[in-house]
């Protein structure tokens, strides 16, 4: 009996000790995860603040992104994530490096290899007609609601990126930046590269819509320029051409600028572009000015040509610029991030991936579309109104492991999407040399 009592007591002590140890373990785990979560939040805040500091106003572009609901991803390494969750992560990831991708919101799922949408425009006011009492409505007062409406369209394009490593590199070494799991760590790198490839397709100045012909001549979507350039507009109101603006809806000629950067870029041009946009959209609004490196530098060096006093009658206008700096200032700012005019505001953002995408490595027209390369053009830029770009996805970015041939492991990232310009009337481009 005594032995039984002792065993019961010992068992009770053991249970109490175990309970105490479990509670202690839970508290330690809770503190550990709190520290980790706090660290993650701190790092996230630092990243976000860094982007905001370097690119003022970019949070507005990020916050403008919306997602089509309930679009799930079928077969992927991310199959447990919602489709819109992954797309939003990509939109927000390093948005300053691919601003067109981030500005183009995820608007809807692409249900076919082509897609279309309707555009409209404001009509000229009739004026104060002053009809009298009992005066019947005249036929000239009845507006045809379809007269100013047209359809636009674009086609889908496949983007893909393969990557791989040998069996030894993947499974054996344990070296910094490589070793076991090297393909998993490479996923982020090539996800970014795929996103950059999409960016150069969106911002391409010479890429047109092409139907898929199979093989090395797959389908291509039109880039922003071809969707807004009045020189590329289709003429027949009843025959929509994918990848083109309509006969009534295109960027104003004043905002479609070509020529030499040194000759064209000045304050007079800025005023002219925004005045033309105001006439088109009838609104004093904000636009994003996406600039490649050369144009971005010219924006901060913006000057107004003025004739200096005392010059000869036939002398050329000189350009002058004055800087002011307080003696206690430790920073000397020569950066222009916002340009405000009487007819609109330009918010400037560096866009380092902008150029052409239809030539081969030698600069010649590519024989097949699969041989095309990206050629960066430092003096190119776009004027993009808020909320007027969208991406339509045929399927989100997916992964696949390719067949083994004995040399190693190869994987592929791929996706299918197209670009939508809601209404080209508020857009512009600068193709400067």
Residue pairs with C-beta under 8 A, 6 or more apart in sequence:
48 59
51 58
51 59
51 94
51 95
51 96
52 58
52 59
54 96
55 96
55 349
55 350
56 337
56 338
57 337
57 338
57 347
57 349
58 95
58 96
58 99
58 102
58 349
60 386
61 95
61 99
61 102
61 103
61 288
61 349
62 91
62 92
62 95
62 102
64 103
64 105
64 386
64 387
65 88
65 91
65 92
65 102
65 105
65 106
66 105
66 106
66 107
67 84
67 85
67 87
67 88
67 105
67 106
68 83
68 84
68 106
68 107
68 108
68 109
69 84
70 82
71 82
71 83
71 84
71 109
71 393
71 396
72 82
72 83
73 79
73 81
73 82
73 83
73 86
73 395
73 396
73 398
74 395
74 398
75 398
76 396
76 397
76 398
76 399
77 187
77 399
78 86
78 399
83 393
83 396
84 106
86 396
86 397
87 106
87 393
87 396
88 106
90 101
90 191
90 195
90 397
91 101
91 102
91 105
91 106
92 102
93 192
93 195
94 192
95 101
95 102
96 349
96 350
97 196
97 352
97 353
98 195
98 196
98 198
98 199
98 353
99 288
99 290
99 349
99 350
99 351
100 199
100 202
100 203
100 224
100 290
100 351
100 382
100 384
100 389
101 195
101 198
101 199
101 202
101 391
103 288
103 384
103 389
104 202
104 389
104 390
104 391
104 419
104 420
105 387
105 389
105 390
105 391
106 390
106 391
106 393
107 390
107 391
107 392
107 420
108 390
108 392
109 392
109 393
109 394
110 156
110 392
110 393
110 394
110 416
110 417
110 418
112 156
113 155
113 156
113 211
113 212
113 219
113 394
114 153
114 154
114 155
114 156
114 242
114 418
115 153
115 154
115 155
115 156
115 392
115 418
115 420
116 151
116 152
116 153
116 154
116 240
116 242
117 151
117 152
117 153
117 420
117 422
118 149
118 150
118 151
118 152
119 149
119 150
119 151
119 152
119 246
119 249
119 422
119 423
119 424
119 425
120 148
120 149
120 249
120 423
121 148
121 248
121 249
121 423
121 425
122 148
122 282
123 143
123 148
126 141
129 141
131 137
148 248
150 237
150 240
150 246
150 247
150 248
150 249
151 240
151 246
152 227
152 240
152 244
152 245
152 246
152 249
152 421
152 424
153 209
153 240
153 241
153 242
153 243
154 209
154 221
154 222
154 227
154 242
154 243
154 418
154 419
154 420
155 209
155 210
155 211
155 212
155 219
155 220
155 221
155 222
155 242
155 243
155 418
156 219
156 221
156 392
156 394
156 416
156 417
156 418
157 201
157 218
157 219
157 220
157 221
157 416
157 417
157 418
158 218
158 219
158 414
158 415
158 416
159 194
159 197
159 198
159 201
159 414
159 415
159 416
159 417
160 194
160 412
160 413
160 414
160 415
161 190
161 193
161 194
161 197
161 412
161 413
161 414
162 402
162 410
162 411
162 412
162 413
163 183
163 186
163 190
163 410
163 411
163 412
163 413
164 183
164 402
164 408
164 409
164 410
164 411
165 182
165 183
165 186
165 408
165 409
166 407
166 408
167 408
167 409
169 178
169 179
169 182
169 408
170 180
170 181
170 182
170 183
170 408
170 409
171 180
172 179
172 180
173 179
173 180
174 180
177 185
183 409
183 411
187 399
187 411
187 413
190 413
191 397
191 413
194 397
194 413
194 415
196 353
197 374
198 415
198 417
199 353
200 353
200 354
200 355
200 357
200 374
201 207
201 220
201 221
201 223
201 357
201 419
202 223
202 224
202 419
203 223
203 224
203 290
203 351
203 353
203 354
203 355
203 382
204 223
204 224
204 225
204 355
204 356
204 357
204 358
205 223
205 225
205 354
205 355
205 356
205 377
205 380
205 429
205 431
206 223
206 225
206 226
206 356
206 357
206 358
207 220
207 221
207 222
207 223
207 226
207 356
207 357
207 358
208 220
208 222
208 226
208 243
208 358
209 220
209 221
209 222
209 226
209 242
209 243
209 244
210 217
210 219
210 220
210 369
211 219
212 218
212 219
215 368
216 368
216 369
216 370
216 371
217 368
217 369
217 370
218 369
218 370
220 369
221 243
221 417
221 418
221 419
222 242
222 243
222 244
222 419
223 357
223 419
224 382
224 384
224 389
224 419
224 421
224 427
224 429
225 232
225 382
225 429
225 431
226 232
226 243
226 244
227 243
227 244
227 245
227 419
227 421
227 424
228 245
228 250
228 251
228 256
228 421
228 424
228 427
228 428
228 429
229 245
229 250
229 251
229 256
229 429
230 245
230 250
230 251
230 252
230 253
230 256
231 256
232 244
232 245
232 250
233 244
233 245
233 246
233 247
233 250
234 240
234 241
234 244
234 245
234 246
234 247
235 247
236 247
237 246
237 247
237 248
240 246
245 251
245 424
249 423
249 424
249 425
250 424
250 425
251 280
251 424
251 425
251 426
251 427
251 428
251 429
252 276
252 277
252 279
252 280
252 425
252 428
253 276
254 272
254 273
254 275
254 276
254 277
255 273
255 274
255 276
255 277
255 383
255 427
255 428
255 429
256 428
256 429
257 264
257 269
257 273
257 428
257 429
257 430
257 431
257 432
258 430
258 431
258 432
259 432
259 433
260 432
260 433
261 294
261 295
261 298
261 379
261 432
261 433
264 430
264 432
265 295
265 298
265 299
265 302
265 430
265 432
266 302
266 303
266 304
266 305
266 319
267 302
267 303
267 304
268 304
268 305
270 302
270 339
270 341
270 346
271 341
271 342
271 343
273 383
273 428
274 287
274 341
274 342
274 343
274 344
274 346
275 343
276 428
277 287
277 343
277 344
277 383
277 426
277 428
278 284
278 343
278 344
280 425
280 426
281 385
281 425
281 426
284 342
284 343
284 344
285 344
285 345
285 385
285 386
285 426
286 344
286 345
286 346
286 347
286 385
286 386
287 344
287 345
287 346
287 347
287 383
287 384
287 385
287 386
287 426
287 428
288 346
288 347
288 349
288 382
288 383
288 384
288 385
288 386
289 299
289 339
289 346
289 347
289 348
289 349
289 381
289 382
289 383
289 384
290 349
290 351
290 354
290 381
290 382
290 384
291 299
291 348
291 349
291 350
291 351
291 381
292 350
292 351
292 352
292 354
292 355
292 376
292 377
292 378
292 379
292 380
292 381
293 350
293 352
293 378
294 378
294 379
294 432
295 378
295 379
295 380
295 381
295 430
295 432
296 348
296 350
298 379
299 336
299 339
299 348
300 334
300 335
300 336
301 321
301 334
302 336
302 339
303 319
303 320
303 321
304 319
305 317
305 318
305 319
306 317
306 318
306 319
306 320
307 315
307 317
307 318
308 318
308 320
311 318
323 332
323 334
325 332
336 348
337 347
337 348
338 345
338 346
338 347
338 348
339 345
339 346
339 348
346 383
351 381
351 382
352 376
353 374
353 376
354 376
354 377
354 380
354 381
354 382
355 374
355 375
355 376
355 377
355 380
356 374
356 375
356 377
357 372
357 373
357 374
357 375
358 365
358 366
358 372
359 365
359 366
359 372
359 373
359 375
360 366
360 367
360 371
360 372
360 373
361 373
363 375
366 372
366 373
377 431
379 430
379 432
379 433
380 429
380 430
380 431
380 432
381 429
381 430
381 432
382 427
382 428
382 429
382 430
383 427
383 428
383 429
383 430
384 427
385 426
385 427
387 422
388 421
388 422
388 423
388 426
388 427
389 419
389 420
389 421
389 422
390 419
390 420
390 422
391 417
391 418
391 419
391 420
392 417
392 418
392 419
392 420
393 415
393 416
393 417
394 415
394 416
394 417
394 418
395 415
395 416
396 415
397 413
397 414
397 415
398 413
398 414
398 415
399 411
399 412
399 413
400 411
400 412
400 414
401 409
401 410
401 411
401 412
402 410
402 411
402 412
421 427
